[in-house]
Amino acid sequence: MTGYAFTLGDTEVKNKHFFYRVIGYLLISLSVAQFVTMAVSFALQDRAFWNFLLAGAVTISVGGVLVARSGSAVQLKKRYLFLLTTLCWLSVCLFAALQLYLSFPELSVTDAWFETVSAITTTGSTVLSGLDTMPKAVLLWRAILQWIGGIGIIVMAIAILPALKIGGMKLFKTESSDISEKILPRSSSLSSSILIVYLGISLAAAVSYYAGGMSFFDAVTHAMTSAATGGFANFDASFGYFNDKPWLMWLSSVWMTLAALPFVLFVGMARGDKWVLLRDPQVKAFIAIVLTAAYCLLVIR
């Protein structure tokens, strides 16, 4: 009987090793955020510190090993770009769930995974209860994950990948639903501009929430989840906790509406095209849907 041996070609092997590099750098970046929450946990002297330290150490170790085993950049075909996008999301969700799983012994792997996926995909559903008394470092981690999900994968795609000698804009198109034209010629310039817009909305939301009566911590975390349009809150009652301050609800509506618009159009406005936002068909349709839904809610009420 003749035996057949299956071997990977040169291109497949290079692709695999390049995937190691991208995912490795992504995990190292995630570990930075994990160590930030670890520092907050240490400052507040809550019980989550050692769990955050262990999760960060595991993440940066795995990321470092993947980078060490990685190969040089290659020209990826579109099907590999879709695979890489999926692997990036899955890897981040898996390692981000470590902190929740370690912090709550009663939490199953499934629930920890669900909470993390919900945060990073900015879905906003939660399986956690008792948020009002939960360690603030954990609440901050949930907000950071949602904030990262709102912009992080996109910025990675069009900023980190060009540094690895592969076109990040191609990966951006596999991950994003935005159909706006590319405003800037260089993807690195575009990613920087998008990040500035995202940071600007986040900062403005935090300042307005704090001025509106939220505590500093609540203002920062709710600003991050508003900018991500995910809506994670620090209380079981969600934003209803602030029912005695109805203006905060209006502010959140404004910031989430702005954050839902294509950021590249804000970049275009900053570069002198003042009406690019109003000309975009996505924006017209979105505003029409929002106004129609608001009117229907008022009528029903």
Kinemage of the C-alpha trace (Angstrom):
@kinemage 1
@onewidth
@group {chain A} dominant
@subgroup {mainchain}
@vectorlist {calphas} color= white
{ca met a 1} P 0.000 0.000 0.000
{ca thr a 2} L 1.342 3.376 -0.930
{ca gly a 3} L 1.360 5.986 1.836
{ca tyr a 4} L 0.715 9.664 1.310
{ca ala a 5} L 2.342 12.343 3.417
{ca phe a 6} L 0.640 15.730 3.806
{ca thr a 7} L 3.006 18.675 3.922
{ca leu a 8} L 2.442 22.401 3.971
{ca gly a 9} L 3.887 24.454 1.160
{ca asp a 10} L 6.248 27.357 1.720
{ca thr a 11} L 3.465 29.925 1.490
{ca glu a 12} L 1.279 28.195 4.092
{ca val a 13} L 4.194 27.849 6.525
{ca lys a 14} L 5.097 31.526 6.126
{ca asn a 15} L 1.471 32.508 6.634
{ca lys a 16} L 1.308 30.464 9.844
{ca his a 17} L 4.476 32.021 11.209
{ca phe a 18} L 3.285 35.493 10.262
{ca phe a 19} L 0.018 34.848 12.092
{ca tyr a 20} L 2.128 34.097 15.168
{ca arg a 21} L 3.716 37.534 14.885
{ca val a 22} L 0.483 39.499 14.507
{ca ile a 23} L -1.343 37.650 17.290
{ca gly a 24} L 1.745 37.803 19.502
{ca tyr a 25} L 2.023 41.586 19.200
{ca leu a 26} L -1.715 41.881 19.786
{ca leu a 27} L -1.497 39.845 23.007
{ca ile a 28} L 1.456 41.894 24.230
{ca ser a 29} L -0.604 45.043 23.637
{ca leu a 30} L -3.495 43.482 25.560
{ca ser a 31} L -1.199 42.663 28.465
{ca val a 32} L -0.374 46.366 28.791
{ca ala a 33} L -4.063 47.056 29.442
{ca gln a 34} L -4.134 44.143 31.903
{ca phe a 35} L -1.237 45.609 33.851
{ca val a 36} L -2.986 48.995 33.925
{ca thr a 37} L -5.977 47.421 35.666
{ca met a 38} L -3.555 45.558 37.925
{ca ala a 39} L -2.051 48.902 38.963
{ca val a 40} L -5.517 50.302 39.673
{ca ser a 41} L -6.321 47.210 41.710
{ca phe a 42} L -3.099 47.658 43.694
{ca ala a 43} L -3.846 51.350 44.313
{ca leu a 44} L -7.351 50.547 45.535
{ca gln a 45} L -6.104 47.523 47.497
{ca asp a 46} L -8.928 45.309 46.278
{ca arg a 47} L -8.936 41.543 46.068
{ca ala a 48} L -8.413 41.339 42.296
{ca phe a 49} L -4.725 42.366 42.243
{ca trp a 50} L -3.109 38.903 42.132
{ca asn a 51} L -5.617 37.641 39.583
{ca phe a 52} L -4.832 40.574 37.304
{ca leu a 53} L -1.100 40.042 37.767
{ca leu a 54} L -1.359 36.352 36.829
{ca ala a 55} L -3.577 37.071 33.807
{ca gly a 56} L -1.197 39.769 32.548
{ca ala a 57} L 1.839 37.530 33.047
{ca val a 58} L 0.226 34.654 31.116
{ca thr a 59} L -0.845 36.937 28.270
{ca ile a 60} L 2.512 38.664 27.806
{ca ser a 61} L 4.340 35.324 28.062
{ca val a 62} L 2.243 33.682 25.364
{ca gly a 63} L 2.513 36.791 23.212
{ca gly a 64} L 6.285 36.824 23.598
{ca val a 65} L 6.565 33.144 22.647
{ca leu a 66} L 4.449 33.687 19.531
{ca val a 67} L 6.568 36.660 18.448
{ca ala a 68} L 9.751 34.664 19.035
{ca arg a 69} L 8.428 31.880 16.791
{ca ser a 70} L 7.136 34.232 14.094
{ca gly a 71} L 8.402 34.666 10.576
{ca ser a 72} L 8.730 37.511 8.110
{ca ala a 73} L 5.791 39.272 6.493
{ca val a 74} L 4.162 37.837 3.391
{ca gln a 75} L 1.576 39.015 0.898
{ca leu a 76} L -1.587 37.456 2.266
{ca lys a 77} L -4.482 36.469 0.075
{ca lys a 78} L -7.948 37.670 1.019
{ca arg a 79} L -9.001 34.359 2.566
{ca tyr a 80} L -5.996 34.520 4.890
{ca leu a 81} L -6.932 38.062 5.889
{ca phe a 82} L -10.382 36.895 6.940
{ca leu a 83} L -8.802 34.053 8.907
{ca leu a 84} L -6.333 36.434 10.551
{ca thr a 85} L -9.147 38.806 11.555
{ca thr a 86} L -11.070 35.929 13.157
{ca leu a 87} L -7.989 34.641 14.997
{ca cys a 88} L -7.223 38.136 16.312
{ca trp a 89} L -10.719 38.464 17.786
{ca leu a 90} L -10.690 34.974 19.278
{ca ser a 91} L -7.217 35.383 20.804
{ca val a 92} L -8.040 38.700 22.455
{ca cys a 93} L -11.336 37.383 23.838
{ca leu a 94} L -9.704 34.228 25.202
{ca phe a 95} L -6.892 35.947 27.086
{ca ala a 96} L -9.042 38.890 28.193
{ca ala a 97} L -11.412 36.410 29.861
{ca leu a 98} L -8.640 35.218 32.179
{ca gln a 99} L -9.060 38.131 34.583
{ca leu a 100} L -12.788 37.590 34.967
{ca tyr a 101} L -12.430 33.825 35.349
{ca leu a 102} L -9.707 34.164 37.986
{ca ser a 103} L -11.494 36.981 39.846
{ca phe a 104} L -14.776 35.090 40.214
{ca pro a 105} L -14.363 31.402 41.180
{ca glu a 106} L -18.119 30.870 40.773
{ca leu a 107} L -17.976 32.112 37.174
{ca ser a 108} L -17.853 29.349 34.571
{ca val a 109} L -15.506 29.429 31.602
{ca thr a 110} L -18.526 29.898 29.352
{ca asp a 111} L -19.779 32.921 31.305
{ca ala a 112} L -16.316 34.516 31.448
{ca trp a 113} L -15.958 33.984 27.695
{ca phe a 114} L -19.454 35.379 27.049
{ca glu a 115} L -18.787 38.520 29.102
{ca thr a 116} L -15.518 39.164 27.318
{ca val a 117} L -16.903 38.572 23.832
{ca ser a 118} L -19.852 40.820 24.653
{ca ala a 119} L -17.448 43.547 25.772
{ca ile a 120} L -14.990 43.366 22.878
{ca thr a 121} L -17.702 43.109 20.242
{ca thr a 122} L -19.456 46.039 22.010
{ca thr a 123} L -22.654 43.978 22.234
{ca gly a 124} L -23.324 45.157 25.790
{ca ser a 125} L -24.990 42.026 27.211
{ca thr a 126} L -23.740 40.874 30.607
{ca val a 127} L -24.027 37.739 32.728
{ca leu a 128} L -22.598 39.417 35.836
{ca ser a 129} L -24.691 40.665 38.729
{ca gly a 130} L -23.783 42.571 41.876
{ca leu a 131} L -21.996 45.225 39.811
{ca asp a 132} L -22.690 47.851 42.495
{ca thr a 133} L -20.336 46.124 44.947
{ca met a 134} L -17.881 44.622 42.455
{ca pro a 135} L -14.161 45.593 42.696
{ca lys a 136} L -13.575 48.763 40.709
{ca ala a 137} L -10.621 47.231 38.897
{ca val a 138} L -12.967 44.602 37.417
{ca leu a 139} L -15.460 47.284 36.372
{ca leu a 140} L -12.601 49.227 34.788
{ca trp a 141} L -11.476 46.094 32.922
{ca arg a 142} L -14.961 45.608 31.481
{ca ala a 143} L -14.976 49.229 30.319
{ca ile a 144} L -11.468 48.979 28.849
{ca leu a 145} L -12.402 45.821 26.932
{ca gln a 146} L -15.421 47.526 25.440
{ca trp a 147} L -13.383 50.628 24.626
{ca ile a 148} L -10.730 48.467 22.940
{ca gly a 149} L -13.451 46.663 21.005
{ca gly a 150} L -14.756 49.958 19.687
{ca ile a 151} L -11.492 50.937 18.028
{ca gly a 152} L -8.618 48.625 18.956
{ca ile a 153} L -8.813 45.929 16.290
{ca ile a 154} L -9.269 48.528 13.560
{ca val a 155} L -6.303 50.611 14.717
{ca met a 156} L -4.218 47.450 14.966
{ca ala a 157} L -5.160 46.552 11.421
{ca ile a 158} L -4.219 49.852 9.817
{ca ala a 159} L -1.376 50.853 12.134
{ca ile a 160} L 0.485 47.766 13.394
{ca leu a 161} L 0.279 45.670 10.248
{ca pro a 162} L 1.903 48.244 7.921
{ca ala a 163} L 4.832 48.250 10.350
{ca leu a 164} L 5.033 44.503 9.709
{ca lys a 165} L 5.129 45.187 5.967
{ca ile a 166} L 1.586 44.198 5.123
{ca gly a 167} L -1.292 46.427 4.090
{ca gly a 168} L -3.423 47.041 7.162
{ca met a 169} L -6.199 48.629 5.111
{ca lys a 170} L -7.004 45.231 3.590
{ca leu a 171} L -7.570 43.741 7.036
{ca phe a 172} L -9.576 46.823 8.016
{ca lys a 173} L -11.990 46.089 5.178
{ca thr a 174} L -12.516 42.509 6.371
{ca glu a 175} L -13.383 43.718 9.894
{ca ser a 176} L -15.240 46.992 9.350
{ca ser a 177} L -18.645 47.692 7.832
{ca asp a 178} L -17.689 51.293 6.997
{ca ile a 179} L -18.039 51.980 3.255
{ca ser a 180} L -16.681 55.537 3.330
{ca glu a 181} L -13.879 56.457 0.987
{ca lys a 182} L -10.357 56.488 2.294
{ca ile a 183} L -9.640 60.084 3.390
{ca leu a 184} L -5.860 59.934 3.812
{ca pro a 185} L -3.355 58.304 1.443
{ca arg a 186} L -1.336 56.559 4.170
{ca ser a 187} L -3.008 53.995 6.410
{ca ser a 188} L -0.764 54.959 9.349
{ca ser a 189} L -1.938 58.582 9.082
{ca leu a 190} L -5.545 57.429 8.900
{ca ser a 191} L -5.210 55.239 11.987
{ca ser a 192} L -3.672 58.109 13.975
{ca ser a 193} L -6.460 60.448 12.918
{ca ile a 194} L -9.178 57.916 13.769
{ca leu a 195} L -7.603 57.343 17.179
{ca ile a 196} L -7.551 61.092 17.859
{ca val a 197} L -11.266 61.329 17.013
{ca tyr a 198} L -12.031 58.350 19.274
{ca leu a 199} L -9.990 59.781 22.131
{ca gly a 200} L -11.645 63.171 21.637
{ca ile a 201} L -15.153 61.708 21.927
{ca ser a 202} L -14.101 59.636 24.957
{ca leu a 203} L -12.539 62.620 26.719
{ca ala a 204} L -15.449 64.956 25.951
{ca ala a 205} L -17.919 62.344 27.237
{ca ala a 206} L -15.933 61.851 30.453
{ca val a 207} L -15.752 65.609 31.143
{ca ser a 208} L -19.476 66.079 30.480
{ca tyr a 209} L -20.445 63.110 32.677
{ca tyr a 210} L -18.273 64.350 35.518
{ca ala a 211} L -19.675 67.864 35.199
{ca gly a 212} L -23.163 66.343 35.117
{ca gly a 213} L -22.773 64.702 38.513
{ca met a 214} L -21.025 61.359 38.041
{ca ser a 215} L -18.040 60.412 40.163
{ca phe a 216} L -14.666 60.559 38.439
{ca phe a 217} L -14.475 56.768 38.152
{ca asp a 218} L -18.017 56.427 36.801
{ca ala a 219} L -17.458 59.274 34.353
{ca val a 220} L -14.325 57.650 32.914
{ca thr a 221} L -15.752 54.127 32.619
{ca his a 222} L -19.114 55.252 31.223
{ca ala a 223} L -17.325 57.526 28.753
{ca met a 224} L -15.321 54.569 27.443
{ca thr a 225} L -18.405 52.408 27.001
{ca ser a 226} L -20.340 55.296 25.433
{ca ala a 227} L -17.594 55.942 22.893
{ca ala a 228} L -17.632 52.229 22.069
{ca thr a 229} L -21.466 52.389 21.785
{ca gly a 230} L -21.595 49.243 23.903
{ca gly a 231} L -23.263 50.587 27.038
{ca phe a 232} L -21.608 48.573 29.823
{ca ala a 233} L -22.441 50.237 33.155
{ca asn a 234} L -21.109 49.909 36.708
{ca phe a 235} L -24.501 49.188 38.253
{ca asp a 236} L -27.117 46.456 38.018
{ca ala a 237} L -29.660 49.154 37.115
{ca ser a 238} L -27.386 50.179 34.216
{ca phe a 239} L -27.828 53.852 33.254
{ca gly a 240} L -31.093 53.829 35.183
{ca tyr a 241} L -28.954 54.289 38.297
{ca phe a 242} L -28.769 57.951 37.284
{ca asn a 243} L -32.515 58.478 36.897
{ca asp a 244} L -32.291 61.432 39.276
{ca lys a 245} L -29.988 63.107 36.720
{ca pro a 246} L -31.909 62.802 33.415
{ca trp a 247} L -29.497 65.113 31.612
{ca leu a 248} L -26.880 62.358 31.806
{ca met a 249} L -29.119 60.171 29.634
{ca trp a 250} L -29.338 62.937 27.033
{ca leu a 251} L -25.576 63.376 27.112
{ca ser a 252} L -25.027 59.651 26.610
{ca ser a 253} L -27.402 59.723 23.629
{ca val a 254} L -25.392 62.529 22.037
{ca trp a 255} L -22.015 60.853 22.540
{ca met a 256} L -23.174 57.423 21.409
{ca thr a 257} L -24.770 58.918 18.299
{ca leu a 258} L -21.554 60.714 17.396
{ca ala a 259} L -19.492 57.604 18.136
{ca ala a 260} L -21.736 55.534 15.846
{ca leu a 261} L -20.841 57.681 12.830
{ca pro a 262} L -17.875 56.783 10.567
{ca phe a 263} L -14.780 58.313 12.144
{ca val a 264} L -13.113 58.810 8.774
{ca leu a 265} L -15.745 61.426 7.997
{ca phe a 266} L -14.754 63.425 11.074
{ca val a 267} L -11.192 63.259 9.780
{ca gly a 268} L -12.426 64.616 6.446
{ca met a 269} L -14.198 67.491 8.217
{ca ala a 270} L -11.034 68.344 10.134
{ca arg a 271} L -9.164 68.468 6.818
{ca gly a 272} L -11.518 71.113 5.415
{ca asp a 273} L -14.451 69.234 3.853
{ca lys a 274} L -17.127 70.637 6.191
{ca trp a 275} L -20.097 68.911 4.564
{ca val a 276} L -18.659 65.424 4.042
{ca leu a 277} L -20.640 64.119 7.018
{ca leu a 278} L -23.985 65.305 5.650
{ca arg a 279} L -23.274 64.006 2.149
{ca asp a 280} L -22.561 60.454 3.269
{ca pro a 281} L -25.473 58.039 2.617
{ca gln a 282} L -24.629 56.012 5.728
{ca val a 283} L -25.043 59.070 7.924
{ca lys a 284} L -28.308 60.112 6.265
{ca ala a 285} L -29.809 56.660 6.740
{ca phe a 286} L -28.559 56.380 10.317
{ca ile a 287} L -29.919 59.783 11.389
{ca ala a 288} L -33.252 58.999 9.728
{ca ile a 289} L -33.501 55.708 11.639
{ca val a 290} L -32.584 57.354 14.957
{ca leu a 291} L -35.122 60.174 14.534
{ca thr a 292} L -37.851 57.747 13.447
{ca ala a 293} L -37.199 55.463 16.410
{ca ala a 294} L -37.187 58.428 18.818
{ca tyr a 295} L -40.485 59.687 17.408
{ca cys a 296} L -42.088 56.238 17.701
{ca leu a 297} L -40.976 55.942 21.326
{ca leu a 298} L -42.444 59.356 22.124
{ca val a 299} L -45.764 58.425 20.503
{ca ile a 300} L -45.940 55.077 22.301
{ca arg a 301} L -45.148 56.735 25.596
